[in-house]
């Protein structure tokens, strides 16, 4: 096995960890901005395979990352389930909403999602053909809880309040919504794997706002269900889970869900993670994205500190969240130099 990402996911400790970045295809790169302008709008970029493949490949050409991550968006699944979706310049996504049992019942069947998202599979095929042989292709989807928060609120919210309110109002209806998203996500990720994704990742960006039994029911259980289904369909394909801001609940998450790797945000200390999470297998993370804005000696020192903290076990270097549009592309090169020497 020559691909460094796959070796880490198989549990191998490496002297120089493999590295990629969340949102590595993004607005901090001038070549991304040029391709995005050519597409006309964000959704057109997601649904035009030639252009989506191009932006997926751009950071590989520029930096030689060990993985390419499919360019798409977690909200393509709710759109495929029948919700209206648009992106408002400077404000983010806007969706029609699902707020009760009738709304859940009105969603399209999970099996219908391919009709909408089939261009994404073509993007995967194009990227798989174009990638250098040492680079791993990662597919992804949003985890059900995070996707549901957007479906209930119709937009991103600071505290996911509308979704929590729906749980309090009609827990059964919310559970049914999670089930529908889970079914669709299994089919969506399975199709990405069939098209050429070698690894898939579940992004639960808002997992941290779930407390107590809600975390178990709406973060752990859906991840376990999706991972088990994918392992049955595609034995040997590794899965990364990212329950962002899970805090102490990162410990044991891999065991509880069957994930091959747990991705970490930058609110948890790498030394604690090494003792509490990495003991169970591969971890991914967790440089604070702001270092790629500010740069300087702190960027180099913090990068090296994280590499050292995770050096005794399998580790994929990444950020604690996506790289931000105001990041300096040259700071990414400095980070890579600090990792690779």
Long-range contacts (C-beta under 8 A, 24 or more apart in sequence): 2-133, 2-134, 3-66, 3-134, 3-135, 3-136, 3-198, 4-66, 4-134, 4-136, 5-66, 5-67, 5-136, 5-138, 5-199, 5-316, 6-136, 6-198, 6-199, 6-238, 8-261, 8-282, 8-314, 8-315, 8-316, 9-199, 9-238, 9-240, 9-260, 9-261, 9-282, 9-314, 9-316, 10-238, 10-314, 11-281, 11-282, 11-314, 12-314, 13-311, 13-312, 13-313, 13-314, 13-315, 14-314, 14-315, 15-311, 16-339, 16-340, 16-341, 17-307, 17-310, 17-315, 17-316, 17-317, 17-339, 18-66, 18-67, 18-316, 18-317, 19-65, 19-66, 19-316, 19-317, 19-318, 19-336, 19-339, 19-340, 20-65, 20-66, 20-67, 20-68, 20-69, 20-138, 20-316, 20-318, 21-59, 21-65, 21-318, 21-319, 21-322, 21-323, 21-332, 22-69, 22-318, 22-319, 22-321, 22-322, 22-323, 23-322, 23-323, 24-59, 24-63, 24-65, 24-69, 24-323, 25-55, 25-56, 25-58, 25-59, 25-69, 25-71, 26-322, 26-323, 26-325, 27-325, 28-292, 28-323, 28-324, 28-325, 28-326, 28-327, 28-328, 28-329, 28-332, 29-58, 29-59, 29-62, 29-329, 30-329, 31-55, 31-58, 31-62, 32-58, 41-87, 42-73, 42-87, 43-73, 43-85, 43-86, 43-87, 45-71, 46-71, 46-72, 46-73, 46-76, 46-119, 46-120, 47-119, 47-120, 48-119, 49-119, 49-120, 49-122, 49-123, 49-125, 49-126, 50-126, 52-119, 52-120, 52-123, 53-123, 53-126, 53-127, 53-130, 56-123, 56-127, 57-127, 57-130, 57-131, 60-131, 60-132, 60-135, 62-329, 63-332, 63-333, 63-336, 64-336, 65-135, 66-134, 66-135, 66-136, 66-316, 67-135, 67-136, 67-137, 67-138, 67-199, 67-316, 68-127, 68-131, 68-135, 68-136, 68-137, 68-138, 69-138, 69-139, 69-140, 69-201, 70-120, 70-123, 70-124, 70-127, 70-137, 70-138, 70-139, 70-140, 70-192, 70-197, 71-123, 72-120, 72-123, 72-140, 74-140, 74-141, 74-142, 74-146, 74-147, 74-150, 74-203, 74-205, 75-142, 75-147, 75-150, 76-116, 76-117, 76-120, 77-113, 77-117, 77-141, 77-142, 77-147, 77-181, 77-184, 77-185, 77-188, 78-147, 78-150, 78-151, 78-181, 79-116, 80-108, 80-112, 80-113, 80-114, 80-115, 80-116, 80-117, 80-184, 80-188, 81-107, 81-108, 81-110, 81-112, 81-113, 81-180, 81-181, 81-184, 82-106, 82-107, 82-108, 83-107, 83-151, 92-155, 92-156, 93-150, 93-155, 93-156, 94-154, 94-155, 95-150, 95-151, 95-154, 95-155, 96-154, 97-151, 97-152, 97-153, 97-154, 98-151, 98-152, 98-177, 99-152, 99-162, 99-166, 100-166, 100-170, 100-173, 101-170, 101-172, 101-173, 101-176, 103-173, 104-173, 104-176, 104-177, 104-180, 107-177, 107-180, 110-180, 110-183, 110-184, 110-186, 110-187, 111-187, 113-184, 113-187, 113-188, 114-187, 114-191, 117-188, 117-191, 120-188, 120-192, 121-191, 121-192, 121-194, 121-195, 122-195, 124-192, 124-195, 124-196, 124-197, 125-195, 125-196, 127-196, 128-195, 128-196, 128-197, 129-196, 136-198, 136-199, 137-196, 137-197, 137-198, 137-199, 138-197, 138-198, 138-199, 138-200, 138-201, 138-240, 139-189, 139-192, 139-193, 139-197, 139-199, 139-200, 139-201, 140-189, 140-192, 140-200, 140-201, 140-202, 140-203, 141-185, 141-188, 141-189, 141-200, 141-202, 141-203, 142-185, 142-202, 142-203, 142-204, 142-205, 143-185, 143-202, 143-203, 143-204, 143-207, 143-219, 143-222, 143-223, 143-226, 143-241, 143-242, 143-243, 144-178, 144-181, 144-182, 144-185, 144-218, 144-222, 144-226, 145-178, 145-204, 145-206, 145-207, 145-210, 145-218, 145-219, 145-222, 146-203, 146-204, 146-205, 146-206, 146-207, 147-181, 147-185, 148-174, 148-177, 148-178, 148-181, 148-218, 149-206, 151-177, 151-181, 152-177, 159-209, 160-206, 160-209, 164-209, 167-214, 167-218, 174-218, 175-217, 178-218, 178-222, 181-222, 182-222, 182-225, 182-226, 185-226, 186-225, 186-226, 186-229, 186-230, 186-233, 189-226, 189-230, 190-229, 190-230, 190-233, 190-234, 193-230, 193-233, 193-234, 193-237, 197-237, 198-237, 198-238, 199-237, 199-238, 199-239, 199-240, 200-230, 200-237, 200-239, 200-240, 201-239, 201-240, 201-241, 201-242, 201-263, 202-226, 202-227, 202-239, 202-240, 202-241, 202-242, 202-259, 203-242, 203-244, 204-241, 204-242, 204-243, 204-244, 205-242, 205-244, 206-244, 207-243, 207-244, 207-245, 207-246, 208-243, 208-244, 208-245, 208-246, 208-247, 208-265, 209-245, 215-246, 215-249, 219-243, 219-246, 220-253, 220-256, 220-257, 223-257, 223-259, 224-256, 224-257, 224-258, 227-257, 227-258, 227-259, 228-258, 231-258, 240-284, 242-284, 244-321, 248-276, 250-276, 250-277, 251-276, 251-277, 252-280, 253-277, 254-280, 254-281, 255-280, 261-314, 261-316, 263-318, 264-320, 265-320, 265-321, 266-319, 266-320, 266-321, 267-320, 270-305, 270-306, 270-309, 270-310, 271-309, 273-309, 273-310, 274-309, 274-310, 274-312, 274-313, 278-310, 278-312, 278-313, 278-314, 278-315, 279-313, 281-313, 281-314, 282-313, 282-314, 282-315, 282-316, 283-310, 283-313, 283-314, 283-315, 283-316, 284-315, 284-316, 284-317, 284-318, 285-316, 285-317, 285-318, 285-319, 285-320, 286-318, 286-319, 286-320, 287-317, 287-318, 287-319, 287-320, 287-335, 288-319, 288-320, 289-319, 289-320, 289-321, 289-322, 289-323, 289-324, 289-327, 290-324, 291-331, 291-335, 292-319, 292-323, 292-324, 292-327, 292-328, 292-331, 292-332, 292-335, 293-324, 293-326, 293-327, 293-328, 293-331, 294-331, 295-328, 295-330, 295-331, 295-334, 299-331, 299-334, 299-335, 299-338, 300-334, 300-335, 300-338, 303-335, 303-338, 303-339, 304-338, 307-338, 307-339
